[in-house]
Amino acid sequence: MSNPVDIKVGKRVRQRRSLLGMSQEALAGEIGTKFQQVQKYEVGANRISASRLWDISNALDVPVSYFFETVHKAHGSKPITGIPTDILSDKEALDLVRTYYGIPEAHRKMLFDLAKALAL
């Protein structure tokens, strides 16, 4: 049986990899393993060792702490009303974030201001 922390860390690996548009094969190549092992990490079936997590964090260009940012939420914190706790597990939200960061910075600011105004 998988540990809930291993599952959360695996989800964060998958989210970040997907956000970057990186395949499991590409991540596996970066960290020196097979894509099947990446699959097992992402579902929490296999634990990720500290050194492997270090390799993954470098390959995905995030600090190791990134993978633990949502772990405390699994232990009693309540999500903000109307926003899922694990928002980036939603494919539409992930696509929206990826698209948003593809917009030139000046236009991104205008879009952000518009979205804030519409949300009021």
N, C-alpha and C positions, 0 to 999 in steps of 0.2 A: 504494500500500500504506500502510495506517495505521500510525502510530507507536504502540508499546505504551503510551507515556505518555498520548497523546491518547485512547486507548481507556479507560485507567484513569480519567482525569479525566471522560470522558463517562459512565462507569458511576456515578461518584460523583454527578454531576449528576442522573442518572435515579433513583438511590437516594434522594437527599434530596427530590427533587420528589415521588416516590411516597410517601415517608414523611409528607410534608405533605398528601398527598391532592390535589395540584395536577396539573392536566392539562397536557399539552404546549402546548395553546392558551393557557392562563392564563399559563404561564411566558413564552411568546412575547410575549404582550401586555405583560407586565411589563418585558421587556427590549427591546421595540421591533423585533421580527422576526417572521417567519412560523413556524408550528409545524413546517413541514418542515425549517427550519434547526435547530430544537431537536432534531428526530429525528436529523439528521446529526451534531450535536454529541454526542448521547448514545451513538451507536455508534462515535464516533471517526473518522467519514468526513471531517469538517471540523474543522480546528483551531479552538480558541477563543482569540481574541486576549485580551491582558491586560485591555483596557478592557471587553470583553464578559464576561470571567470576573468582573470586578469587579461588573458589573451583575447577573450571575447570582447571585453570592454575596449581594448585597443582597436580591434577590428571594426567595432561599431562606433568608435570615436565618442565614448561616454565614460565618465568615471565609474568605478565599481559600485559606488553608492547608488547610482541610477537604478540598478536592479533591485534595490531594497526599498525604494521610495514608497511603494504601495503596500509593503508587507505589514506595517503597523495597522493599516486600514482593515486587514483581515481579522484583527483582534479587538473589535469593538467600536471603532470609530464609525460614525454615521456619514453617508455621503451627503453632499450639498443637495438640497431638494431639487428634483428635476434633472439632475446630472448623474449619470451612472458612475459608480466608483471606478470602474475600469473602462473609461470612455474610449481609449485607443484600441480596445478589443473589437470595437464596432468598425467594420470595413468602410462604411460610408464616412465615419468621422476620420478614420485614418487617411482615406483618399482626399478628404477636404483639407486636412492639415498639410499633406504632401503638395496639393495644388496651391494652397495659400503661400507656401514658401517658394513656389515656382514663380510667383508674381514679383516684379521688381519692387524693391523696398519702398520707394516713394508711393507707388500705387497701393502697396500693402497697408500703409498707414491710413490712406483714405478709405480703403475697404474696411479696415478695422473700426474706424470712426463711424462709418455708415452702419456697420453691424451693431455697434453699441447703441446708436441712436434708434435703430429699429427694435432693439430688445427692451426699450423703456416702455 
